[in-house]
Amino acid sequence: MADVYGQKPWLKSYDKHVPANLQYPDKPFWEAIEPAFKGFPNRVALYYMGTPFTFKQLDEMSNRFANLLKKIGLKKGDTVGINLPNLPAYYIGLIGIQKAGCVLTGVSPLLTADELNHQLKDSGAKVLVTLDALYPRVIKGICGTELKAIVFTGIADYLSPVLATMGKMLKKIPTGKVRPIPGIEIYDFKQAMKSLPADPVAEKVSMNDTCVMQYTGGTTGLPKGAELTHRNITSQMFQVTTWLDAGMGELVGMTAFPLFHIAGLQICMALFSKAITQVAVPNPRDQQFIIKAMKKHKPDIIGNVPTIYLELMKQPGFKSYDFSKVLYFASGAAPFPPEYIKDFEKIVGANKLVEVYGLTETSPIVTANPRYGKKIPGAVGIPFPDTEIKIVDPDTGESVPFNEPGEIVVRGPQVFTKGYFRKPEETANALRNGWFYTGDVGKMDEEGFVTIVDRIKDMVNVSGYKVFTRELDDIITEHPDVDMCATVGIQNPDRPGTEIVASAVILKPGIEKSDAEKTRITEYLKGKVAAYKVPRRIEFFDQLPTSAVGKILKREVRTLLIGKVK
């Protein structure tokens, strides 16, 4: 059949200010954002727990950090890991790493010692920036790595003296004792910022050099490093700021996405490029801090994962906030449950939710709902400028018709081309003939709007029939007694080679966990979906395992359900 996606139907749905093709600055990351730093030196670039940092201060401090990397002996192309929540050292470090011509790899503070060890070894990191409170775990995780130095910071660093003192007295600020490690240099980040020169550092890098190495689990095996080039990163920055119609030096942005996640990192980079003030959120699960920070700094732009929005919607302080100043709310990393969108917009205002879709390998965004124009609840928007998407049959690779599910494949300037670091086989599987095969199941309508159906690995095979768990989750969550749901497939003990559908459910407050409630949900589903899609197992939980950005971890849900079945 003809490739219907080659017609690019999405172009007709673009906002008027967005062209089909963009002229990208041929500049690596630091050169691309430098005009914002030089043009708005006295503007606040970052608020951290009330402490302001101007663009001039971040420029000078990142020079000092770049000089520290040079002092340690790092060369162009060497990798530096940052193992922190959203603290000042992260914002300073990511710029300093680029000025020194090095590669940033974000290292989640939630990793175990073994997971940390894998990423440090695999990336060949030479320096690790970490938190003093994480030091005991770091010591266990550095055996056999190529680390030359560790740079540590503390949560109290850069807090006002009053907040720092009170926090320590009340033991609300976790700390850790830093001790020497044979063969590894140890530096205090804050002291280094005082003692090292602020002389400019500008190592020359090319657009095809690696800017960021972000680790992703993918579909199989240990996490692997996706190499994102300066071309990938700066192209994405330009796509994002053009799409959202962001002016220069005019706005305040706030997001709870952690910087070690590609979404948080790219939001930070894009806001830097437009001299937009950022409000740091060190703990994305602290809803009261988020609400207080909103009231204090009055952000124009807010970005979060859907689960954080859903939790905020339960808070009186969020529901009573005046959102008239907020231009839009970006939502990504997981689909926003369509049944909650109307409730969300009743609180924040109509047409303000801009859902996006992307992956680590795509820097990360490939589709977004228009900033001003038509939005379809449940859809994750239309392809960005210069971005092509098609939906293909996972078995044959042939394009499927509009509105039929298949694997999403994509190409564009933000899509990685270098592949996974030192993983040629996995790179060859993911990148084929210039297209990136995402492993996501989706469908596109005649106007170009994409809806995510599932991950290929999360599809359930019920005696040869395909069950898309994401679709089933949405239907179950529409039940009046259900607050949240995660559906997976578990092996059918009676029929080897096939699976049964199992759902982990969180009930709304006041609803009793009972067999009668399971029956009510089952009977409800019998009128909504085919018999083979109705879960054979429904189990109730008080909470579900989530990632650092609030994404439900279905692999862990599967383990919980298997344990319940036994």
N, C-alpha and C positions, 0 to 999 in steps of 0.2 A: 504494500500500500504506500501511497505518497506520504512524505514526512510532513504532517500538518504543522509541526512546530517550527519548520523553516519559514513559515509565513510571519512569524513573530507577532501574533495577535495582541500581545501585551502592550505594544507601542501605542495603541489607540486609547489605552487606559492611563497613560502618563499624565501627571500634572503639567500644566502649561509651561512651567519654568524648567522642566526637565527635558533635555534633548535625548535623542536616541543614542548619540555618540558623544563622548567627552574628549576634550583635549587635556591630557594628563601632564602635570609638571614632571619633567625628566630629572627629578632630584631625589636623592636618597632621603631617608626619614628625617634626620636632623636638619638638613638643608631645606626640606619642605616645610618644617614647622618654625624655622628660625625667624621668618618675618613677623610672626606673632609675638615672639619673645623680644625682638628688637623694636617692634612698632608699639608695644604696649608694656614698657618696662615696669611701670608703677601700678599696673592693674593687678589685683589679687588673682593669682593662678590657682591657688589651692587653700582651702580651709581644712585644718586638721583639728578637730575637737576645739574649735574656737580660735586656734592659732593661724594667722594668715601668712602666706608666702607669696610674694610678688613674682612676676615673671622674671624680673631681674635677679631676684634671689635664687630662684630655681636654676637660672642660667649659670650663675656663678658657682652654686653648689654642685651642679652636675659637672662643671669643669674640674672642680676639686676631686670629684669621684673618678673622673676620667684620668686625672693625674695620679690618683692612687693606683688604678689598674696598670698604668704605665710603670709606676714605681715597683709594683709587684713583678713586673716583667711580662705582662700580657702583650700579645701581638695581634695584628689585624686577623680576624676570623676566629680568635679564641672564644670559648663559651663561658658565660657568667650566669650562674643560677641565682634567682632571688626567691627565697623561701620565707615569705612574709604575708600577713594580711595587708590591707590597704593603709600603710603607714607612710610618712614622708620619705623614708629611705627608699621605698619602692618607686615613687614618682621621680625622685632625684636619680636613682640608680638606672632606671630604664633609659633616661636621656644620656647620662654619662657613659653608659655602655656603648651607645651608638656613636657618641663623639669619639670614643676610643677605637672605633672600627670593629668592636666585638659583637658577639651574638648573645642575645638575651634568651634564657630559658626560664619560664615561670615554673616554680616548684611549689606545689600545694603544701601549706603547713599541716594539712590533715594526713599526709602520707605517713605510713609506718616506716621504721628504720630500714626494712628490706626494700620497700618501694622507693624510698629516697636513694638508697644505694644503687638500685637499678638505673634510675634516671641520671644520677651523677656519673656512673660508669658509662652508660650508653651515650650520653651527650659529650663526654670528655671534658666536663666543666673544670675550669682551672681555679675559679673563685666562687664561693658561696656567700651570699648575704642572707643572714638569718636573724632570728629573734633570740634574745638571751634565754627566754623561757623554753625555747625548743632545744637548747644546747644538749641536754642529756640524750635526746633522740638523735641529734646530729652526730654526736660522738660515735653512736652505735652504727650509723649509716654511712660513714666515710671510708670504711676499710676497703682497700684496693682501688680507690679512686685516684684521679690525677690532680686532686686539689692542691694548690700551692698556698692558698690563704682562705681564711674565714673572716668575714666582716660582720660584727654583730651590732644590733640596735635594740632598744627597749621601747615598750609601749609608752612609757613616761617621757621618752625623748621628745622634745619640742612641745610638750604640754606646758601650760602656764605653771609657774612655781606653786601656786595655790592648788591647782588640780593635781599636779604630780605628788605633792606632799600628802594631800587628803587621800588620794587613791592608794598610796603606799601604806598610810596609817590604817586605813580601813580594810587593807588587804584585798582591794578590788582590782589591783593591777598585778597580773602574774609576772614574776621575774625568775631568773635562773642564774646560777653562778657559772661564770665563764672561766675555764682553766686552760693552761697551755696544753698543746697537742704536739708531740715530737714530729718535727719535719714540716709543720704547717705554721705559717705566720698568722697571728691573730691581731685584728684591728678593731678598735672601737669606732663605729661610724661617726658619731657626733664629734668625737675628738679629731678624727681625720678631717672633718669639714672645717675645723678651726685651724689645723696645723698645715694643711697642704695649700699650695698656691692656686689661685683662681684663674691662672693663665689659660687662655682658650686652647682647646684641643680639638682638632678637626682632621682625623685620619680619613684619607680619601678612600671611598668605597664605590663600587659600581652598582648599578641598578639590579644586577643579577647576583650580587653577593647576598648571603643569608643575613636577614635582619633579626628574625625571631625564630626560635625552634620550640614549637609548642607540642607538648605530649598529649597523645590521644589514644584511647583504648582500642578504637576501631572495632572490627567484628571478631577478631580472634587474637589470642596470644597476649604477650606483655605490651604495655604502652610503648608507642613508637613516636619518634620526633618528626613532626611535619616541618619541613624547612620552608619558611615564608621569606621571600626575597624583599628587598627594598621596593622593587616594582610592585609586588603584590600588596605590600602595606600602604604605600603612598597612593596607589590606584584606589584601594578601598577607602582610604580617608577622603579622597576627592569624591568618590561615588556617594558616600554617606552624607557628607556636608552639602553636596549639591541636591540630593534627594530631599533632605530635610530643610532646605532653604535657609541654612544657618548663616547669619551675618557675622561680621568680624568684630570681636571685642564688645559684644552687646549683651551676652546672656550668662546665666548661671545654670550649670548642669549638676545633677546629683544621681548617682547610681550605687546600688548595693552589690553590683557584680564585682567579684574579686578580681584584682589585676592579674592573678596567676591564671585566670581563665581568659581565653582569647576574646570573648565578648567584652569583658571589663577592660582588657588591654586596648582593644581597638577603639572603644568609646573614649578612653583616656587620650589616646593618640589623636583622634579626630577632634576632640574638644580643644586640645593643645593647639592644633593647626589653625583654629579660628579664634584663639585668645579668649576662650570661654572659661569662666571661673568654675572650678570643680569643688564639690564638697565631698570629702573623704568619708566613707562609711567602713570603719574597721571590722565591725561585726554585722554581717547581713541579717542575722537572726534577731538582732536587738530592735524590735519594732518601735519601742518607745524612743530610742535614740533617733531613729529615722524621722519620726513625727516631730520631735523637738527640733531637729536640724532643718526640717522643712519650714517650720514656723520662724526659725531664726534667719535662715538664708534665702528663703522665698525663691526656690529654683524655677526657672522657665522650662527646663527639660528634666524629665525623670525617666530613668531606665531600670527595669528589674525583670527577673524571671517571674512567670505567672504565679507560682506558689507564694512569693513574697507579697504580690498584690492581693492575693486571696486572703492571706493572713492579716494584712493591713486593713482590708475591708471590714474585719471584725472589730477593729479598734475604734472606740468613740472619738478619739482625737483625730483620726484620719477622716472619719465620716463627717465631722463638723468643720474640717479645714476649708478655707476659701480657695478653691482651685482656679479662680478666674484668671490668675496670672500665668498658670501653667499652659504652655502652648501645646504640648503633646506628651504622651507616655509611650516610650518604646518598650516592647515586650518581646523576649526571645529566649532561646535555649530549650524551649518546650512550647507546644501549642497552648494558647490561652483557651480554657474550656468555653465553648461557645455559649453554653447555658448561663455563664456568669458575666458575659460581656455587657448585657443590658444593665445588670445590677451595678457593675463597675462604672458604667457611663452615667448612671443616675447620680453617683457620688461626684465624679470628676468632671462631667460635661460630655455632651455628645460629640462623636467623631474625633475624639482625641487619642484613641488607642491605635498605635501604629505597630502592628505585629511584623516581625521579621523572621527569616529563616536562613540558616547557614550552618557551616561546620568549621572545625578547626582548620581543615585543609583549604578553606575558601576565604580565610582572613577576617571575618567569617561569613559576611552576609552575601547572599545571592538573590533573595527576593524580599520585598517589603510592600506593605500596603501603602498607597499614596498618602502623602502628608495631608493634602487637602481634599483629594477626590474620593471616589467610590471605594468603600471598604466592604468586604464580605465577611460576616462573622464566621469564624472557623477556618478561614483561608489565611495563608501566610503571605499573601500579596503576589506581586508580579516581578519578573526579573529586572534587576538593575540595568542601567545603560551598559552597552557593550557586553552584556551577559546573555548567553543562550542556554536554554533548558529544553530538554526533551524527555519524554516518559517512554521507557522501553520495557519490553517483556524480559524479565530476568533470565529466562531460559534461552530465548532466541536472539536477544539483542535488537529485535525489530521494534520500531515505534508502534505504540498502541494508539487507538483513537482518543479524541478528547473525552474527558470524564471517565476514562477507564484507568484502574490502578496499574502501576508498573514502577520500575526503579527510576529514580530521578538521576539524570546525568547532566553535567553542567560544564561549560567552559566560559572563560572570561579572564580579564587581566588580574583579578584578585585570586584566581585559582592557582594553587601551588603547581609548579612545573618541575622543581628539583626533587619532589617526592619525599619519601621517608628516609631519614638519615641512616645510611648504611643498611638499608632494607630493600635491595633491588627486586626481589620477588614480590613483596607486598606493593611496592611502587608500580610494578608492571601490571599487577592485578587491578589497582585503583585507577591508573592513568592509561587509557587506551585510545589511540588515534586522536590525541588532543582533548579528549573528554575525561572528566573525573566522574567515576561511578561511585555514588554517594552511599549506597547501601540502604537508603531510605526509600520507602514505598510512598508514592504520592500520585495525584492526578491533577490534570489541568483542564479548565473549562475553555469555552470558545473565546473568552475575553483575555485569556492568559493568566487567570488567577489560579494559584497552586494551593492545594490542600494536602497536608501530610496525613497519610493513612497509617503508617507503621514503619518500624525498622524491619528489614528483611529477616534479621535474626530473631525478631519478636513475633513474626507470623507463626500461628499455631497450625500444625498439620493434623487435622482430624479425619483419619481414614481417607486421606487424599484431598479433602476439602480445606481451603485456606480460610483461616479466621484472622482478621486484622484486629489486633488487641486494642490499638488506640481508638478505633471506631467503636468497639464494644465498651471501652471505658467511658466514652462520651455518653453513650446511651444509658449505661448504669447510673452515671452521675446525675442524669435527669430525674431519677427516682426521688420523690420528695423526702425520703428518709436518709439518702446517701449524701455524704459530704465530699468524699474522695474515693477513687477506685484505681487499682492497678491490676490488669489482667495479664496472665502469662500462660504458657503451655508447660505442662509437666508430663513426663512419660506415663503412658497408659500401662499399668502393670498387667492388664488382661490381654493387651494386644501389642506386642513388641513392634517397634517401628512407627507407632502412631502416638498421638498425644491426647490429653484431655484439657479442656479449658478450665482454668482456675482463677478466681478473682479474690484479691485482698481488698477489703472494704472498710472505710472509716465511716461510721454512722454519725448523723447530726446529733448535737447534744440533746439528751433526754430520750433518745431512742434506745430501747433495750436490745442487747445482743442476745438473740434467741433463735432457736430452730424455726419458730414461727415467722421471724423476720426474714430468715433465709428463704422460706417458702414464698413470702410476699414478693421478694425481689425476683425469684425464679418465675413466678406466675406472671409478673409484670413483663419480664423479658420474652416470655413465650408469645406474647402478642406483638413484639417489636422485631424479633430476629428469627432466622431459621433455626430449627431445632438443634442442629449440630453446633450452633454458636452459643447456645445457652450454657453457662458454666456448670460443670459437673460438681465443682467444689466452690463454695463461697465461705470465706473465713473473715471474721471481724478482728480489727486491730485498732489500737488507740492512736498509733502513728505508723508511718511508712518510712523506710530508709530513703534518704535523699542525699544528693551530692552537695558540694560546697555552694553551688548556686541555686539549690532548691529543686533540682530535677529528681524525679522519682527513679531510683535505681532498680530496674526490673530484675536484674540478675540476682540481687539480694532479696527481692520480693519472692522470686522463685524458690530460693533456699528456705525462706520462712514458710512458704506454703507446703513445700515438700516435708518439712519438719512437722507441720500440722497434720498432713495426710498420714504420716507414720504413727 
